[in-house]
Amino acid sequence: MKDAQKIALIASFLLRYPDETWYDEIGEWKEDTHTVGHPQLRQGLLEFFDYIEEMPRKAFEDQYVRTFDFSQNTTMYLSTYELQGTGEQAEELVKFKAFFLENDYDLPKEMPDYIPALLELCAVIDEEKAREIYDYCKPKLEYIRERFIEAKLPYAFLFDIILSVANGLEDDGR
């Protein structure tokens, strides 16, 4: 598995809700992070894992909920950004759903614009198709990253890593 795929899967995991199962799996995901070849991205991911492990569970869960569930500026759903009405949002959802359908990928539980699901999809499909998805999502991912920076939230570092992968795919096919 290439670095871009590994990083997308790890980032997808890190962006999911931190429930009991998530905490049970965190050690395994951190161990997998050691196999990422790119030293700066590997280090960034490991530092994010360290941040999680240093924070009390309840505090991390509360921060997650405040960040992604109670904020209009930093949700996990890309179709909620910069759209004027429900018609535009519906069109966006159709486009995101098409990414999954075109790649024979089933999405039974989540909306198709859910960032962790999109990252997982990019990790399991052909690089060219992943590039198309990253290119489509990049402006919204950059927007969210800026909101994290403004709010001084550590998720900005994780989005830096995701955008590095997206930009790397664009530049050299990694």
Secondary structure, 3 states (H helix, E strand, C coil): CCHHHHHHHHHHHHCCCCCHHHHHHHHHHHHHHCCCCCHHHHHHHHHHHHHHHHCCHHHHHHHHHHHHHCCCCCCCEHHHCCCCCHHHHHHHHHHHHHHHHHCCCCCCCCCCCEHHHHHHHHHHCCHHHHHHHHHHHHHHHHHHHHHHHHHCCCHHHHHHHHHHHHHHHHHHCC
